[in-house]
């Protein structure tokens, strides 16, 4: 519908409201006409008025219009802010805003692709691009967008993996000197790695091969299902920062002797946590960034194998 038709529809809806203020449909169509012209703030009062008048069976339709108005308003605001940031040469900020625009309106996967290309071509941040592309590939509603996301992800994969490997080397060599406290909860493997110190604490990120020479490598197939990290100040200790890593692991135990009629392996799922504590905020940020690189390199690889 062109702008002229939206104007006509709004005028007709206003006349209907004047004739009968109790009819929810008049408010609904007034809101829809304003929504079509991207006049979101003007549309919301009408759609809310419709919601107070609508019969129960028609409430879902009005509710969907409210959601659509809020989503498109958020989308438009993020895109406008992103365009402004790009004009100012703030490439990373623009890419972040375009990503948020897509998150506000998931049907617009083109905005996520725009963000990813900015991370790749202008900001030279393949890790950030990979984060966007991985999410887009999982959530995109358009097959063409999904295919393009996969193509770009394949393009940045070598750079992401190289950055991840470098982050791992840095973590193994430098991070142990920066961390003054470790708290680990692990009912399977960590106790076997106590002497390995920091390598033990990151082994179930799929990022080390500490069990390569261990008999346990033949007993367990361990897959990383999900992992996330967060850096935040301590609530109880002044000038102290925590990095907390949460992971969900699958352990498949291969039985050495299998009886007829019984499975040859047992699958268990376990949630793990590592908490690293720092006095030095800059050190904490460096370690958090290295973990971010390493974790996302593992995710991009799509293998999710620990060993």
C-alpha positions in Angstrom: 0.0 0.0 0.0 1.4 3.4 -1.0 1.6 6.4 1.3 -1.5 8.0 -0.3 -3.6 4.9 0.5 -2.3 4.9 4.1 -3.5 8.5 4.4 -6.9 7.6 3.1 -7.2 4.6 5.4 -6.3 6.8 8.4 -8.8 9.4 7.5 -11.5 6.8 7.1 -10.6 5.2 10.4 -10.8 8.6 12.2 -14.3 9.2 10.8 -15.3 5.7 12.0 -14.1 6.6 15.5 -16.1 9.8 15.5 -19.2 7.8 14.5 -18.8 5.0 17.1 -16.0 5.3 19.7 -16.8 1.8 21.0 -15.7 0.0 17.8 -12.2 -1.4 18.3 -11.7 -2.0 14.6 -11.6 1.7 13.9 -8.8 2.2 16.3 -7.0 -0.9 15.0 -7.1 0.3 11.4 -6.0 3.8 12.4 -3.0 2.3 14.1 -2.3 0.1 11.2 -2.4 3.0 8.8 0.0 5.0 10.9 2.3 1.9 11.3 2.4 1.7 7.5 3.8 5.2 7.4 6.4 4.4 10.1 4.6 6.8 12.5 5.1 4.5 15.4 4.7 6.9 18.3 1.4 8.1 16.8 0.2 4.5 16.2 0.7 3.2 19.7 -2.2 5.2 21.4 -4.6 4.0 18.8 -3.6 0.4 19.1 -3.8 0.6 22.9 -7.2 2.1 22.6 -8.2 -0.8 20.4 -6.9 -3.2 23.0 -9.2 -1.8 25.7 -12.2 -2.3 23.4 -11.5 -5.6 21.6 -13.4 -8.7 22.4 -11.4 -11.6 23.9 -11.3 -13.7 20.7 -9.8 -10.8 18.7 -7.1 -9.8 21.3 -4.3 -11.8 19.6 -4.6 -9.8 16.4 -4.3 -6.5 18.3 -1.5 -7.8 20.4 0.5 -8.8 17.3 0.1 -5.3 15.9 1.5 -3.8 19.2 4.5 -6.2 19.0 5.0 -5.3 15.3 4.9 -1.6 16.0 7.4 -1.8 18.9 9.7 -4.1 16.9 9.8 -1.9 13.8 10.2 1.2 15.9 13.2 -0.3 17.7 14.5 -1.5 14.3 14.2 2.0 12.7 15.9 3.7 15.7 18.8 1.3 15.6 19.3 1.6 11.8 19.2 5.4 12.0 21.7 5.4 14.9 23.9 2.9 12.9 23.8 5.0 9.8 24.8 8.1 11.9 27.7 6.2 13.5 28.9 5.0 10.2 28.9 8.6 8.8 31.0 9.5 11.8 33.5 6.8 11.1 32.5 4.7 14.1 32.5 1.4 12.3 32.4 -0.9 15.4 29.5 1.1 16.9 27.6 1.0 13.6 28.1 -2.8 13.2 26.8 -3.3 16.8 23.7 -1.1 16.1 22.9 -2.9 12.8 23.1 -6.2 14.7 20.7 -4.9 17.3 18.4 -3.7 14.5 18.3 -7.3 13.2 17.7 -8.6 16.7 14.7 -6.2 17.1 13.3 -7.3 13.7 14.6 -10.9 12.9 13.0 -10.9 9.5 15.6 -8.3 8.4 18.6 -10.6 8.2 20.1 -8.2 5.7 21.0 -5.9 8.5 23.0 -8.7 10.2 24.8 -9.3 7.0 25.6 -5.6 6.8 27.0 -5.7 10.3 29.1 -8.8 9.5 30.6 -7.2 6.4 31.5 -4.1 8.4 33.3 -6.3 11.0 35.1 -8.1 8.2 35.9 -5.3 5.7 36.2 -2.2 7.8 36.8 -3.1 11.4 39.0 -6.1 10.6 37.3 -8.0 13.5 36.6 -11.6 12.2 35.7 -12.8 15.7 32.9 -10.3 15.9 31.8 -11.1 12.4 31.7 -14.8 13.2 29.4 -14.2 16.2 26.9 -12.4 14.1 27.1 -14.9 11.2 26.8 -17.9 13.5 23.6 -16.5 15.1 22.2 -15.4 11.7 22.8 -18.9 10.2 20.8 -20.4 13.1 18.0 -17.9 13.1 17.6 -16.5 9.6 14.1 -16.9 8.1 15.3 -16.5 4.5 17.3 -19.3 2.9 19.2 -16.8 0.7 20.3 -15.0 3.9 21.3 -18.2 5.6 23.4 -19.2 2.6 25.2 -15.9 2.5 25.8 -16.1 6.2 27.4 -19.5 5.8 29.5 -18.2 2.9 30.8 -15.3 4.9 31.4 -17.6 7.9 33.5 -19.9 5.8 35.4 -16.9 4.6 36.4 -15.8 8.1 36.9 -19.2 9.5 40.7 -19.5 9.0 41.3 -16.0 10.5 39.0 -16.9 13.5 40.7 -20.2 14.1 44.2 -18.5 14.0 43.1 -15.9 16.5 41.7 -18.6 18.7 44.9 -20.6 18.6 46.9 -17.4 19.5 44.5 -16.7 22.4 45.0 -20.2 23.7 48.8 -19.8 23.6 48.5 -16.6 25.5 46.1 -18.1 28.0 48.5 -21.0 28.6 51.6 -18.9 28.9 50.4 -15.7 30.6 47.1 -16.1 32.3 48.4 -18.4 35.1 50.5 -15.5 36.4 47.6 -13.1 36.4 45.0 -15.3 38.2 45.4 -15.5 42.0 42.4 -17.8 42.7 40.6 -20.6 41.0 37.3 -22.2 42.0 36.3 -25.2 40.0 33.3 -27.4 40.2 33.7 -30.6 38.2 32.6 -34.1 39.2 34.3 -35.9 36.4 37.7 -34.8 35.1 39.2 -31.7 36.8 40.5 -33.5 39.8 42.6 -35.7 37.5 44.1 -32.5 36.1 45.0 -30.8 39.3 48.8 -30.9 38.6 48.2 -29.4 35.2 47.2 -26.1 36.8 45.7 -23.7 34.3 45.7 -26.2 31.4 43.4 -28.3 33.6 41.0 -25.5 34.1 40.5 -24.9 30.4 40.8 -28.4 29.1 37.0 -28.9 28.7 36.8 -25.9 26.4 37.9 -28.3 23.6 41.1 -26.2 23.5 43.8 -28.4 24.9 44.9 -32.0 24.6 45.8 -32.7 28.2 44.4 -36.2 28.1 46.1 -37.2 24.8 48.4 -39.7 26.6 45.9 -40.7 29.2 44.0 -44.0 29.2 40.8 -41.9 29.8 41.0 -40.7 26.2 39.8 -44.2 25.1 37.0 -44.2 27.7 35.3 -40.9 27.1 34.0 -39.1 24.1 33.4 -35.6 25.5 31.5 -33.0 23.4 31.0 -29.3 24.1 27.3 -28.5 23.9 27.4 -24.9 25.0 29.7 -22.5 26.7 29.6 -18.9 27.7 31.7 -16.5 29.7 31.1 -13.3 31.7 33.4 -10.7 33.3 31.9 -8.7 36.2 33.1 -7.0 39.4 32.9 -9.0 42.6 29.9 -8.1 44.8 31.7 -9.0 48.1 35.3 -8.0 47.5 36.4 -4.5 46.6 38.6 -4.1 43.5 38.1 -7.7 42.5 36.8 -9.0 39.2 35.5 -12.5 38.2 35.4 -14.3 35.0 32.9 -17.1 35.2 32.8 -19.8 32.5 29.7 -21.9 32.2 29.7 -25.0 30.0 27.4 -27.9 29.2 29.2 -31.1 28.4 28.2 -34.5 27.1 30.2 -37.5 28.4 29.8 -40.7 26.4 31.4 -43.5 28.3 32.5 -46.4 26.1 32.0 -49.7 27.9 35.0 -52.1 27.8 32.7 -55.1 27.9 29.3 -55.1 26.3 26.7 -57.7 27.1 24.2 -58.7 24.4 21.1 -56.5 24.4 22.9 -53.6 26.2 24.2 -50.4 24.7 27.9 -50.1 24.1 28.1 -46.6 25.7 26.4 -44.5 28.3 25.6 -40.8 27.6 25.5 -38.3 30.5 25.2 -34.5 30.4 26.8 -32.3 33.0 27.0 -28.6 33.5 30.4 -27.2 34.6 31.6 -23.9 36.0 35.0 -22.3 36.4 35.4 -19.0 38.3 38.6 -17.1 37.9 39.3 -14.1 40.3 41.5 -11.1 39.7 42.7 -8.0 41.5 43.9 -6.4 38.3 41.0 -5.2 36.1 43.2 -4.9 33.0 44.5 -8.4 33.5 40.9 -9.6 33.9 39.9 -7.9 30.7 42.8 -9.4 28.8 41.9 -12.9 30.0 38.2 -12.4 29.3 39.0 -11.3 25.7 41.3 -14.3 25.2 38.6 -16.6 26.4 36.1 -14.9 24.1 38.4 -15.4 21.1 39.1 -19.0 22.0 35.5 -19.9 22.7 34.2 -18.4 19.5 37.0 -20.0 17.5 35.8 -23.3 18.8 32.2 -22.5 18.0 33.0 -21.5 14.5 34.8 -24.7 13.9 31.4 -26.4 14.4 33.2 -29.6 15.6 32.6 -29.0 19.3 35.0 -31.9 20.1 37.1 -31.5 23.2 39.9 -33.8 22.0 
